Amino acid sequence: MDDTLTPFVVGERSRLDPHAADESWLDEGGFYSSRRWTVSQEGDRGFDTAYLVAHDGRSGLTGGLVPFHTASGGDSNPLYNEATLLGYAPQVQVLAGSRTGYDNRVLIGPGVSGADRAPLLTALCERLLERAEERGASHVSWWYLPEEEARDLAALPGFATVATPCPPTAVVRPRGADFDEHVAALPASRRSLVRRDLKRLAAGGYRSRSVAADPADLERYAPLVCQVQARHGEELSEEGAVRYLLRCLSIGGGEDGTGGDVVVTEVLDAQDRPAAFALGIVHGRTLHMRVFGCDYAAGHGASGEYFEATVYGPLRLALERGLDAVHLGVTSYRAKSLRGAELHARRALFMSRPDRRPPVPAPDWGFLGDDERFLAGASSEVLPC
């Protein structure tokens, strides 16, 4: 690319400063592309993370940024491994943007004009492919992009691209002034299901409360996290669970050791013992649910504790705080949509140089079971965005 055609100069960093005031706009794209979240993933699961930064040659300000993550063989999580989309695992995988959290964004500064947007993205992507090739990859992949942003990348000149659907993102938006109004505003079938959930919880003597996360409580929650992971066929020690929960508190960014805006919704049994819990992080005007734990060993988990911890309790908190949404992540779409969640379409995009054909998608989401039908907008409940 002829650098005289763009005012932007692309450089590279090995670290990202979550406190740089002149780059605070990087946090506005969403939690899973925010600086604190991105920094927390550096070195995770064997990935090497670096950052391409486009500076305005006139002002010196950051105009755009692309984190990119390199690993041999890819991620152990099939929801982020190219083997799921291609039918084989490339020897080296390079993921662009966010590589965890199931939401991604193209990070372009608010001061970049419409005329400068495409040249800036082109400069970043040119350098991105250079770095990928140096690491032994013939292409890069952007996961969980909104459809419009995937189209923007596909429209750039000088690249070969192909896109394929990713699992959609589930979001619940509060309706009304309080939880009762929210439930009353749901369609009849969903309203009836939610009320049945709530009656079942009450009959079991359960109640919930949302409290600020406290490091002193993490050892109490850790066994519940381990039991959930065991049900998913994954081994996790209590020490490992505590480390992950502490990491969530650090992402929250509190200055007093509490993790800032990290919230735990506890579901308590009739003896006020924790039967289940969910941890969420408030970013902007959205509460992002991150961790669920349940005490199956004590006989809990069959009375709607999951939905109280991850949906209903967080919704009450969102209504109290005036938040716009509760982000529920991916999978379990039928259960989430029946309880009022919106499903927003997401796409993965492969990018290579024009003289190299991008890989041909052959996705296999069979391991998602019933969730597979929600891909590619196969359900009318999946909203384009």
N, C-alpha and C positions, 0 to 999 in steps of 0.2 A: 504493500500500500504506500502511496506517495504521501509522506507526512505533511507536505505543504498544503494538502487539501483539508486538514483538520487543525484546529487550534489546540488539540489535546495531546499531551505527552504521556505515554504509558510507562510506568515503572512497576517495580515489584517489591513487596514487603514479606517478611517472614512472620510478622506479628501485627496484630490489630489493637489499637488503643481504644478501649471502651469509654474513655473519659475525654477524648479530644472534642472540644466544644465546636470546632468548625466542621466536624463530621457527624454531629448529632442527628442530622437528617437520615443517616443510615438506619436508624432505629424506627423510622416512621413507616417502613414497608411492611412491618409485621414482626411478631416475636421471633419466628424461626429464621428470619434473616437479620435480626438485630445483632449488635456488636457483642453484647454479653453472652447471648446464646452461642454465637459463632465461635467466640474465643473459648467457651467451655468445651467445645468439641475438638479442639486442636489436639492431635495425637490419639484421638479416640479410635478404637477398633483397628489400629494399625495404619490409619490414614496419615499421610503427610499433608499438611495444610499450608498454603501460601496465598498471597493476595496480589492481584493485578489492580493497579490504581491509575486512573486517567486524570491527570491534572490539567487544568486550563492554563495554557502557556502564557496567557495575558495576566491573569489574576493570581495564579498559583493555587487556587482552591481545587478541592477534589470534585471532579465532575461525575465520576462513576467508579464503581468498585466491583470486582468479581473474585470472591473466594474460590479456590479450586483445590480439590482433595484427591490425592493419588494413593492407590493401594494395589499391591499385587493380588490378583484374584478377586478383588472387590470386597464387599461387606458381607459379614455373616448373616445379616438381616436380609431375607429375600425381597423385602419391600424396597430395598435400595441396592440390589445386586443386578447388574446387567444380564446375568444368566436368566433371570425371570423374564426379561423382555426379549432376549435374543435366542434362547435355547442353548446357549453355550456361554462360558465365562471367559471373556478376553483375559489374556495374561496380565495386562495392566489396565486398570479402570481409572479414569479421570472424571470426577463429578464436579460440575460447576454450580456455584451459588450455594444454597443450603443443602447439606447432605443428611440431615436428620429433621424429624418433626413433621414431615409430610406436608410442607408448605414452602414455596420458593418464590423469589422475586428477582427481577432484574433491577439492580440498584443504580439508579441515575439521579443525580442531584437536582433539586428543585429549580436551580438557576439555569439549567441547560435548556436552550431554546428548541423548538420543534425541528428547526433546520439542522441543529447540531446533534440531535439525538442519534440519527443513523450513523454519521461519521464516527461519533464517539463509540457506539457499540461495535462498529466494524473494527476500529483500532484495538479495542479490548479483545475481541474474538480472534483477530489475527494473532495477537500475542499469546492468547490462550492456546491456540492450536500449536504454535511454536513450542510452548512449554510442554504440551502433551506429547508431541513427537519426540522431544528430548528425553522424555521419561519412558518412551517405548510404546505409546498409545497412538493409534491412527485416527482417533476421534475423541470427542468429549460428549458427555450427556448432561442435560439439565433435567432434573426430576421435579415433579409436582408443581409445574408452572400453571398459573391461570391461562386459559385458552388464548386470551388476547396477547399476553406476553410471549407465548410460544409462537404466535403468528408474527409478532414483531421480529423475533430472531430469525424465523424462517424467511422473512422478506429481505434480509440484509443481502446486498450484492457480494459475490465472491466466495460463497460457501455452498456446500451441498448439505441439505438437512432432510430429516424425516422425523415425523412425530407419531406418537402412539399414546393411547389413553393410560393414565395412572389411576389408582383408586381415588375417588373423590374425598373431599374434606367435609366433615360433619360439623355443623355449627347450630347452636340453639340461640335464638334471639328472644329476649324477654318481651312479653306482650302485657300491656296494662300497668297498673300502678303497684300491684303486689302479686304474690304467688297465686292467690285465689283468682284474681282477674286474669292472670296468665293462663291458668288451666281453663277457665270459662271461655277464653278466646280461641282455644284449640278447636279444630274440626271435631264433630261429634264422636267419631270412632276413636280418635286419639284421646279426647277428653275422658271417655269412658275407661280406657286402659289406664291412664294415669291415676284416676280415682281408685281403680281396683288395686293398683300398686300401693297407694297410700293407705288404703284400708287394711291391706295385708300387713304392712309395716306396723300399723297401730295395733292390730290384733296380736302381733308378736311382741309387743311391748317396746318397740324400737323408737328412738328419737334421734335427731341429728343436731349438730351445731357446727358452725364454721368459726375457726379461730386462727389467729396469726400463728404461723409455724414457729415452734420453739425447739432449738437444738436439744434441749433436755429431754424432749419426748421421742426423739428419733429411735432410740433403742426399743421403745415400746411398740413402735410401728413396724420395725424391721421384720419380726417373725411373720406378720401378716403379708408383707410383700413377698417373702420367700414362699409362702404357701400358694400364692397366685402364680408365681413363676413355675413352681413345681407342677401345677395343673397344665401349664403350657409346655411341659417337657424340658424346662430349663433349670439347671442347678444354680442356686445363688446362696451364698452364705449370709448369715445375719450381718457379719462385718461388711460384706460387700453391699448389702442393702443400706446400711448406715452411711457408707461412703457415698452412695448415689444420692441419698436424701440430703446429705450435707452439700453435695454438689448443686442440687436444686436450690438450696438456700443461698449459696454463693451467687448463682445466676440471678436471683432476685435482687441482689445488689444493696442490701441494707447496710448501713454504717454501724449498726449496734449489734451485729452478729446474729440477728433474727432472719436475715435473708430479705429484708425489705417487704415487698408485697407478695410474699409466699403464704398461701392460705391452705389450711387443712380442714376438710369437712369430715367430721367424725360421726359414725353411726354407732350409737350406744345401745346396749341391750337393757333389759329391765333392771339389771343391777348396776347400771352406769359403767359397764366395762366395754371397751372398744370391740365391736363386732366387725367393723370394716372402716376404711377411711380412704380418702382420695386427696392428693396434693395438687394444687394448681398455682400458677404464677400469673399475676396480673401484669399485663403489658399494654400501655395505652388504655383503651376502653374495652379490652377483652380479657377474660379469664381463661387461661390455657390449662387444661387438665393434663397432668403428666404421669401420676403414679396412682395405682389402686392396690389396696391390700385388704385381705379378708381372713378372718379366723375360722377357716373351714373345720379345723380340728375340734373346735368347740361347738360345732353344729350349726354355724351361721352360714349365710349365703343363699338360702332358699326362699327368703321372704322379701326380695326386692332391695336388699342392702346395696347391691351394685348401683342401681339407678338412683337411690337416695344419695349415695356418696358422690357419684360422678355427674348427675344431671340435676336432680331436684334441689338438693342442698346448695350446690353452686349457683343454681338459678335464683334461689332466694337471696343469696349474697349479692349477685349481680343486680337484682332489683333494688336491694337496699342501698347499694353504692351508685346506682344510676349507670351501670356499665351497659354496653351495647350488645355483648354476645358472650357465650361460653363456647370455646373451641374444644370439640370432642375428638379431634384427630380422625383416624381412619378405622375401617372394619366395623363389624356388628351393625351394618347399615339399617337392616330392617328394624331391629330393636330400637335404634336411635331415631330413625325417621318416624316410627310409630309413636314416639314420645315427643314429637315436635321439632326434630332436627331438620335443617336444610342441608342438602348435599350439593356441594359445589364442584363442578368438573375440574380435573387437573390433567395435565399432559406431560409426558417425557419427550424431550427433543434431542436427537442425535445430530451432531454437527461435525463435518470434516471439510477438508479442502476440496475445491471443485474438481480436481483431478483424481480424487479418491472417492469412490462411492461410499456413502455412509452405510452402516450395517442395516440389514433388512430385519425389521422387528418380527418376531415369532413368539409373542407373549404367551406365557402359561401362568394364569392366575388361579389354576385349579385348587391350589392349597387354601384359597380363601373360602371355599365352599359356596354357600348361598350368596356371599358378598360378590361373587364374580359377575352376577347379573347386573350389578350396578355400574360396571365399567362401560365405557363408550356410550354413556347415556342410555343404556338399555332399559333403565327404569325412568318413567316420567318424573320421578322425584328428584332426579339429578338436574341441577340448574346450570346452564351455561354461564360462565363468568370468566 
